[in-house]
Amino acid sequence: MAGPISKNARREGAKQLTSRWGGAIKMKSVFENGKLRHMAYCEKTGNSARKARDLM
């Protein structure tokens, strides 16, 4: 499991996280409905979630 790292800190790529499918977890920012939202996604499968922990 990931330690106490915020979603914003994970976006910078300071720590390499792997998903349960074996791909790397990357963060991206999506601007929708006038708000900036951070989304985690698996590079291997393309699955996405709000938090990186949901993909682990």
PyMOL commands that set and color helices and strands:
alter all, ss='L'
color gray80, all
select helices_A, chain A and resi 7-11+52-55
alter helices_A, ss='H'
color red, helices_A
select strands_A, chain A and resi 17-18+24-32+35-42+48-49
alter strands_A, ss='S'
color yellow, strands_A
deselect
rebuild
show_as cartoon
